[in-house]
């Protein structure tokens, strides 16, 4: 009986999808083509960067590299993998991102969960305090003085704690918790469940889409961040440099490399070589975080579908 009902439901879904009302209109077709063009405009620079990373220095200097590598070689990637600093920074950034996401999600959940209770005294006041921090902050110098007084400068945790929570993400998590039926919480309370059990047994299992989305937000922000390491980590502690800070240093050194190329040092095209190395380093630092998107895509779709059903 259940199998027959399932087959009937699938047949109705197919008929609904194939109905004339669900076919693309001319306006929808134009919008689809427009979005495809926008995706291509966004994607093509990455393809060009990939082609530069595999192209010869001479081809890059002559401007012959488009979307396909010219003079294919792996010299830039050999230089990166032969340099232990880049490999070490990649592994360190991966570890730093994992720890930061765990700490950030823990703090975000612990902040959003009590604020989702209407009977919490002072919930409006706490919310206002959080919103004020979005528009106003003390600035970099007071932050540096505070972290220095806490002996956090040149430590691992200076890259984790200061930016460990985002008020915007807390608001998103709080809004998602609000959408969970209060009857579930009330039923659990009647059964004798405490707030921690309600959070772990009811709220978190139902919040997988938003947890995955916010985790990705935190991961991308930490992976691409380098300003905090630039300000709070001195060159004497280069083992705490994330991969993006090494890429920042490489870009800053481009001027000296191009100046050497203009002088014709050793008859080599250092200008083209530096651009190839820069492109390879960008790909080296970007590809790992891009690999997270396919794994989390289904959670994004689930989150959109869940919101549509609730509405």
C-alpha positions in Angstrom: 0.0 0.0 0.0 2.8 2.4 0.9 4.7 1.5 -2.2 1.6 2.2 -4.4 1.1 5.6 -2.7 4.7 6.5 -3.3 4.4 5.5 -7.0 1.2 7.6 -7.3 2.9 10.6 -5.7 5.9 10.3 -8.0 3.6 10.1 -11.0 1.8 13.3 -9.9 5.2 15.1 -9.5 6.2 14.1 -13.0 2.9 15.3 -14.4 3.2 18.6 -12.5 6.7 19.2 -13.8 5.7 18.4 -17.4 2.5 20.5 -17.2 2.4 23.5 -19.6 2.5 25.9 -16.6 5.9 24.7 -15.6 7.5 25.0 -19.0 9.9 27.9 -19.6 8.5 31.0 -21.0 10.4 33.5 -23.2 11.1 35.7 -20.2 12.3 32.7 -18.2 14.6 31.7 -21.0 16.1 35.1 -21.2 16.7 35.1 -17.5 18.4 31.6 -17.7 20.7 32.8 -20.5 21.5 36.0 -18.5 22.4 34.0 -15.4 24.5 31.6 -17.5 26.4 34.6 -19.0 27.0 36.0 -15.5 28.3 32.6 -14.3 30.6 32.5 -17.3 31.9 36.0 -16.6 32.6 35.0 -13.0 34.2 31.7 -14.0 36.4 32.8 -16.9 38.9 34.7 -14.7 39.5 31.5 -12.7 40.1 29.6 -16.0 42.5 32.3 -17.1 44.3 32.1 -13.8 44.6 28.3 -14.1 46.0 28.7 -17.7 48.6 31.2 -16.5 49.7 28.8 -13.8 50.6 26.1 -16.4 52.0 28.5 -19.1 55.5 29.5 -19.8 57.0 32.8 -18.6 57.6 34.0 -22.2 54.0 33.4 -23.2 52.7 35.3 -20.2 54.9 38.2 -20.8 53.8 38.4 -24.5 50.1 38.3 -23.4 49.4 35.1 -25.4 47.7 33.3 -22.6 43.9 33.2 -22.7 41.8 30.3 -21.5 44.3 27.6 -22.6 47.9 27.2 -21.3 50.6 28.2 -23.8 53.9 26.4 -23.5 52.6 23.9 -20.9 54.9 23.2 -17.9 54.7 22.6 -14.2 57.6 24.7 -13.1 55.5 27.0 -10.9 53.9 24.1 -9.1 57.3 22.4 -8.6 58.6 25.6 -7.0 55.6 25.7 -4.7 55.8 22.1 -3.6 59.5 22.3 -3.2 59.2 25.2 -0.8 58.3 23.8 2.6 56.9 27.1 3.7 53.9 26.9 1.3 53.2 23.2 2.2 53.5 23.9 5.9 51.2 27.0 5.6 48.6 24.9 3.7 48.4 22.3 6.4 48.5 24.9 9.1 45.7 26.9 7.5 43.6 23.7 7.2 44.1 23.0 10.9 43.4 26.6 11.8 40.2 26.6 9.7 38.9 23.4 11.3 39.5 24.7 14.8 38.1 28.1 14.0 34.9 26.6 12.6 34.4 24.4 15.6 34.9 27.3 18.0 32.7 29.6 16.0 29.8 27.2 15.5 29.9 26.3 19.2 29.7 29.9 20.3 27.1 30.8 17.6 24.8 27.9 18.7 25.3 28.7 22.4 24.3 32.4 21.7 21.4 31.8 19.3 19.7 29.0 21.3 18.8 31.0 24.4 17.9 34.1 22.4 15.3 32.0 20.5 13.3 31.7 23.8 10.7 34.4 24.1 10.5 33.9 27.9 14.2 34.8 28.4 14.4 37.9 30.5 16.3 40.7 28.8 16.3 39.0 25.4 15.6 42.3 23.6 18.4 44.1 25.5 20.8 41.3 24.6 19.8 41.5 21.0 20.3 45.3 20.9 23.8 44.9 22.4 24.7 42.5 19.7 23.3 44.6 16.9 25.3 47.7 18.1 28.6 45.8 17.5 27.7 45.5 13.8 27.8 49.3 13.4 30.4 50.3 15.9 33.7 48.9 17.0 36.7 50.1 19.0 39.2 49.9 16.1 42.4 48.1 15.4 44.7 49.9 18.0 42.5 49.2 21.0 42.1 45.6 19.8 45.9 45.2 19.5 46.4 46.7 23.0 43.8 44.3 24.5 45.3 41.3 22.8 48.8 42.3 23.9 47.6 42.7 27.5 46.1 39.2 27.3 49.5 37.9 26.0 47.8 36.6 22.8 50.1 38.3 20.3 52.1 35.8 18.3 50.0 32.9 19.4 47.7 30.4 17.7 44.6 31.6 19.5 45.0 35.2 18.3 43.8 33.9 14.9 40.8 32.1 16.4 39.3 34.0 19.4 38.9 37.7 18.2 36.8 36.8 15.1 35.3 33.6 16.5 31.7 34.8 16.3 29.7 36.8 13.8 26.5 38.6 14.9 25.1 38.2 11.5 25.4 34.4 11.7 23.9 34.4 15.2 20.9 36.3 13.8 20.5 33.7 11.0 20.8 30.8 13.5 18.4 32.5 15.9 15.8 33.0 13.1 16.1 29.3 12.1 15.6 28.2 15.7 12.5 30.4 15.8 11.0 28.4 12.9 11.2 25.2 14.8 7.8 24.4 16.2 7.6 25.4 19.9 5.4 22.3 20.5 8.4 20.1 20.1 10.3 21.9 22.8 7.2 21.9 25.1 6.7 18.2 24.5 10.3 17.4 25.4 10.0 19.6 28.6 6.9 17.6 29.6 8.9 14.4 29.2 11.6 15.9 31.6 14.2 16.9 29.0 16.6 19.7 30.1 17.6 22.6 27.8 20.8 20.9 26.8 19.0 17.7 25.8 16.4 19.7 23.8 19.2 21.5 21.9 21.1 18.3 21.1 18.2 16.0 20.5 15.7 18.3 18.7 17.1 21.6 17.6 20.5 20.6 16.1 19.2 17.5 14.2 16.6 19.7 12.6 19.1 22.5 11.8 21.5 20.6 9.6 21.1 22.9 6.5 21.8 26.1 8.5 24.6 24.5 10.4 26.3 23.5 7.1 25.7 26.9 5.6 27.2 28.8 8.6 30.1 26.4 8.9 30.9 27.2 5.2 30.7 30.9 5.9 33.1 30.6 8.8 35.4 28.3 6.9 35.6 30.6 3.9 36.2 33.7 6.0 39.0 32.0 8.0 40.6 30.5 4.9 40.7 33.7 3.0 41.7 35.9 6.0 45.2 37.2 6.5 44.7 40.7 7.9 44.7 39.5 11.5 47.8 37.4 11.0 49.5 40.4 9.3 48.7 42.6 12.3 49.1 40.2 15.2 51.8 37.7 14.1 55.3 39.1 13.8 57.8 37.8 11.1 59.7 36.0 13.8 56.7 33.6 14.1 56.3 32.7 10.4 55.2 29.2 11.4 51.9 30.8 12.3 51.4 32.4 8.9 48.3 31.2 7.0 48.6 30.4 3.3 46.9 33.7 2.3 49.5 35.8 4.1 52.3 34.1 2.1 50.3 34.8 -1.0 50.0 38.5 0.1 53.8 38.6 0.5 54.3 37.1 -2.9 52.1 39.7 -4.5 54.0 42.5 -2.7 57.3 41.1 -3.9 56.1 41.2 -7.5 57.5 44.7 -7.9 61.1 43.7 -7.0 60.8 40.7 -9.3 59.6 42.7 -12.2 62.4 45.3 -11.5 64.9 42.5 -11.8 63.3 41.3 -15.0 63.7 44.8 -16.5 67.4 44.6 -15.8 67.6 41.2 -17.6 69.1 39.4 -14.6 70.7 36.1 -15.9 68.8 36.5 -19.1 65.6 35.1 -17.6 62.1 36.4 -17.9 61.4 36.8 -14.2 58.3 39.0 -14.9 56.5 36.2 -16.6 57.8 33.6 -14.2 56.6 35.6 -11.2 53.1 35.9 -12.7 53.0 32.2 -13.3 54.1 31.5 -9.8 51.5 33.9 -8.5 48.8 32.2 -10.4 49.9 28.8 -9.2 50.0 30.0 -5.6 46.4 31.4 -5.9 45.2 28.1 -7.3 47.1 26.3 -4.6 45.4 28.3 -1.9 41.9 28.4 -3.5 41.2 24.8 -4.7 41.0 23.2 -1.2 38.2 25.5 0.0 36.4 25.1 -3.3 36.2 21.4 -2.7 33.9 22.0 0.2 31.1 23.4 -2.0 30.0 20.1 -3.7 29.8 18.3 -0.3 27.6 21.0 1.2 25.5 21.8 -1.9 22.7 19.4 -0.9 22.4 21.1 2.5 21.8 24.4 0.8 19.1 22.8 -1.4 17.5 21.2 1.7 17.5 24.6 3.5 15.7 26.3 0.6 13.2 23.5 0.3 12.6 23.4 4.1 11.9 27.2 4.1 9.5 26.8 1.2 7.6 24.1 2.9 7.3 26.1 6.1 6.0 29.1 4.3 
